[in-house]
Amino acid sequence: MALISNCGCVLRTVQADALYRARRCGALGLVKLASCLLRAAINLYQRQLISQQSMRVAVAATGRLEKSALALLLGPKEIQARDNSKRE
């Protein structure tokens, strides 16, 4: 009987672990995308192929991607709590 009641708990743990790994992988993908975007924008800006305004847009997009990755990994409620603590 004890093994059967633990089975549900173990299954939930395995599911939670798989969900965490998927969220972590997604967040890592977003950070890598942000890094690639920023590197490309810097390269284009140094070669004078894009304007300063375009560079600002790329930096803003990079920030949004990184913030999205953080929200995906930690959850949006914790991100909002951190933002509120910085303002005070």
N, C-alpha and C positions, 0 to 999 in steps of 0.2 A: 504493500500500500504506500509506503513512504516513497518508493521509487516513482510511482505513478504521479504523485503530487509534485515531485521535483521536476518531472519531465516538462511540464508547462513552463516552469521557471527557466529551465535550461533553454527551451525553445525561444522564449522571449529574449533571453540574453544573446542567443545566436542571431536572432533577427535584429536586435539593437546594434550588435557589433557590425553586421552587414550594412545596416543603414548608416552607421558612423563612417565606415570605410567608403561607402558611396559618396557621402557628403564631403569627406576629406578629399577624395579623388576629384570631385567636381570643383571644390575650392582651389585645389592645386592647379587644375586646368585653367581656371579664371585668372589666377596669379601669373601663370606662364603666358597667357594671352595678353595680359596687361604689360608684362615685361617686353614681349615681342613688339607690341604696338609702340611702346615708348622708345625702344631701341631704333625701330624703323623711322619714327618721327624725328628723333635726334639726328640720325644719319641724313635724312632728307633736308633737315633744316641747316645742317652744317654745309651741305653741298648747295645750299640756297635754292632748293627746288620747291620749298613750301614757305609760306609767309609766317610771321610771328603769330598772327591770329590763328592760323592752322595748328601751330605748335601748341598754343594755349588750349585749343579744343582737344588735341591728343592727350595733353596732360590731364585735363578734366575727365576725359573718358577713361584714362588709366586709373584715376582716383575712384571713379564709380565702379570699375571692375574689381578693384581691390576691396572696396567696401562691400560689394556684393559677395565676394569670396568669404569675407569675414562673417557676414550675416548667414551665409550658407553653412559655414563651419560651426559657428557658435549659436546661431539663432538670432532672429531680429530683436527679441526682447532684451537680450544682454547687450546688444549693440546700442540700443536706445538708452539703456541705463548708463553705459560708458559715456555717451554723448552728453547726457544730462549732468553727469558728475564733472565733466570738463568745463561746462558753462558756469558752474557755481564757483 
